[in-house]
Amino acid sequence: MSATAELIEANLLLKALRSADRALLEPYLEPIEFNRGETVFAAGGEISYITFPCERTVVTLLITMLDGRSAETATIGREGAVGGIVSAGGLPASTHAVTQLGGPALRIDSARLQEAKRVSEPVRNLFSRYADCLLAQVLQSVACNALHPIESRCLRWLMTLQDRIGSDVLPVTQELLAAMLGVQRTYLTRILRTLQMNGLIEIGRGRITIVARPAMEKAACECHECVRRHFDTVLGAVYGPTGRFVAFEPPPLPKRPRRGPIVTVAEGIDR
């Protein structure tokens, strides 16, 4: 099996494609390796590639303000893709995409993906469904940031990351988490200590360990579950015991009704 074929198996969106549709993309998929903190694309720049994180690679979409502060709007891992997914591709980016956890990825020229969507209804259907799920994640994040306290937002972010890497140990620093949530590190430190005292997490050097996922889900706001439920309904998401995305089983395409014989007005009158 080629390196590209192996990485296709490591991205759930590509893995969900049937072999005939996968063949439309595979020749044009390019393996690439990202380091932590590396820019995938910058706000305002033209997006020429669609990027598919593989294995434990995670990319975050950020909005950065004029004063330098930034906040996370979506976190994407092996379940999805970034770059012109909601739009038709090739348009200026509205967000900054940064690699949160480095690792392998696949990318394809956006024009190639658009061509595959044009000729294949299953490809078009799958990516339309994923675009809807990604948009739902962004919109839920906006609502959560506006309406819910920092404790709830922090729990949502930690569970979202765990969903994508499937490990209780999250290799994330407090500095990074504070930047994602748009708060000062000193303030976040107090929040994390409270969560640790409640037996939900353990704070380590350069990592945060999930101790009680079920208890976290009960303590969190409804936003994380709303997004998971939408992925389940729209993409048929399958989850592992740790909450990790395991597979996508999108619903089959609706059957088109058969067209009967065309009856002209004159024929109808004659009858």
N, C-alpha and C positions, 0 to 999 in steps of 0.2 A: 504494500500500500504506500502511495506517495505521501510526502509530507503534507501536501495540500489536502489530500483525502483524509488523512488522520485529523487535521485541524477542522475539517468540515464536521466530523463526528464530535468535535469538542465545542461546537456552537449549536445550540438547540434550534435556532431559527433555520439554519442551513440543513441540519440533520432532519428536520421535519419534511423537507422536500422529497418527493418521490424521485426515483433514479433518473427518469426522463427529464424532469425539470432541473434536477441537480446538474445534469450534463450541459444544460444551457449556460450555467454559471462557472462550473469548475475550471474550464480552460482559461478563464480570465481572472480567477482569484489568485491573489499574490500574498504569500506568507510574509509577515512582518513582525518584528519584536519591539515592544515598547518598554521603556524604563519608567519607574515611578516618577510622577511629576512632569512627564513629557507631554507636550501639547499635541493633540490629534488634529485639531483645527482651531483657528482663532475667530472670535466674533468679528464680523465684517468681511472676513475673507471668503472667497468663493470655495464652495465645497465640490471638489472634483471626484472624491472617492467616498464610497460607503464602507465603513469599517465594522468588522464583526469580531468582538472580543472572544477569545477562546480560553478554555480551561478556567483558571482563576484570575484572568485579567479583568480589571474593572475600570470603567471610564465614567467620569462625572461631568455633567453639564453644569456650568457655572454662569451666573450673571454677575459681572463686575461693575461696580459703580465708579463715578469719577474720582471719588476720594480713595479708591483702592480697595475698599471692602468688597467682599464677594459672598455669595450664598449659593448653595446647591439647589438645582431644580429637578434633577433626575440622576439616578445611578444605574448604569447599564453594565451588565456582565455577559456571561455566556448565553443568556436567554435572548439576546437581541443584537442591535446594531445601532450605529450612530452616523449622522451625516446625511441630511436630505431625505430622511425616512418619511417624515410627515409631509414634506413638500415633494416635488418631482425630482429633486436633486439638481445640482449645478447652480443653486441660488446662494447669495451671500448668507453666511452663518449668523444667526441671531444670538448664539451663545458661545461660550468658550468651552471646549472639550479637553479635559486633562486626564491623564492616566493616573488613577488613584492607586491601583495595584498593578505593577508591571507584569508583562508576560507576552505570550504569542497572540497574534490576531491574523485575520485575513482581511484583505480589502479588494474592492473591485471598482473600476471606473463607473461613475454614476450613470453614464450613457449606456454602458453594457447592461446594467441592471434594468434600466428603463426599457431597453429592447426586449429583455427576457420577460418583463411584465407585459409588454405589448403582445407578444406571441403566445404566452401561456396564461390561461385564466387561473390555474392553481397557484402559480407564482404571484400573480397580481392579487389574488385573494389572500394568500398568506401574509404578504407584506402590508396590505391594507389593514388586515386585522392587527398586525403588530404595531403599525402606526397609530391605530386607535388606542391600543394599550399604553404605548409610550406617552401619548398625549394625555391619557387619563392619569398617568403617574405624575406628569408635570402639573396638571391642574389640581390634583389632590395635594401636592406639595405646596402649591401656592395657598390653598385654603388652610392647610395645617399651619404654615408659617404665620398666617394672619390671625388665626383663631385659637391656637392651642399653646399651652405653656411650654417652656424650653424642655422640661422633663419629658413630656410626651413626644416632642420633636426628636429628642435625643434617642429615645427608645425606638421610634420609627426608623431612624437612620441606621441604627445598629442592626435591627432585624432585617432591613433591606439589604445591607451588606452581607449578612449571614446567608440570606436566601441565595445569593449569587456565588458564594465560595464554598458553602456547605460545611463550614468548620465552626466549632465553638470559639476558637481562638482567632480573633480579628486583628491582623497586623496593621493597626492604625494608631497613630500618635494622638495625644491630646491636642497638639497644635493643629493637626489636620482636621480633626473632628470639630474644633472650635471654628476653623475657617469655613467648613462645610455648613455649619449652623449659623454663621454670621454673628458670633458672640466673642467676647474676650475670653482668653484661656483661663484667667483666674476665676471668672464666673462659672465656666464649664467645669473646672476642677471641683468646685463645691457641689455641682449637680451630680457629677460622677461619684463623688464620695457618698452622697445620699443614696444613690442607686446601689452602691456597694454595701452600705449599711443595711439596706433592705434585702440583701441576699440575691440581687438580680444579676450583678456582674462582679468581676474581679479586675482590678486595675493593675497592670504590669508595665514594665519598661518597654515602650514601643508596641504595646498590645493591650487589648481589652478582651476579656474572656466572658462569654455568655455562660452563666451558671444555671439559670432557671428560665428557659425559653417560654414555657406555658405561663409562668407568673408574669413575665414581661408582656406577653400578649394581653393578659388581663389588666395590667397596669397602664398600658399604652392607650392612646386615643384610637378612634375607629379607622383612621386614615390608612394604616398599613394593611388592615384586613380588607378595606374597600378596594385597594389596588390589586391585592391577591385574588379577590373574588372576581374582579373584572378580567384578569388574565385567565382565570379558570373558565369563565363563561365565553369569552371571545376566542381564546386560543387553545382551550382544552389543556391548560397547564397541569402537569403532574408534579407533586411535591414529595420529597423524601422525608425521612423521620426527623431530620434537623431543620426542615423547612426549605431545603434547597430545591430550586427548580431542577427537575429530573428530565422531563420531556414535554413536548408539545404534541397534542393530538387535535389539530384544528378540525372543526366540523366539516363534513363533505360539502362540496359545492351543491347548491340547490339544483334539482333537475329542471331543465327548461321544458315548459309545456309544448307538446307537439302541436304544430300548426295544421289545422284542417284545410280542406280544399277551399280556395277562394271563390266565393259566390258573388257574381256581379249583381247590380241592381236589376238589370234586365232579366237575368236568370231567375231571380227571386220573384219577379212579377209573373213570369211565364209559369212558374210552378204554382 
